[in-house]
């Protein structure tokens, strides 16, 4: 299943990704933000289970902000898991 998420409070404007039937993450793309860092995050999370990545990235902050693109991705994953459960 493909998901799109609009992050809040960060430089990236959209996060797109897929979750397979086992909630494994695939094809993560961040639009906007720190290109190199977000490409690295996308590569690092590829093939990992969503809850594992939520636990790792949740609460990560960027500078003085109370969130980060990584934290927003964890929120996107939580939302996607909730939608899949319906």
DALIN-V106631 format. One record per helix or strand. SS is the DSSP state (~ for helix, > for strand). FROM is the first residue (numbers start at 1). LEN is the number of residues. If there is no record, write none. Layout:
SS,FROM,LEN
SS,FROM,LEN
//
This chain:
>,2,4
>,14,6
>,24,8
~,35,11
>,49,1
~,50,8
~,69,17
//
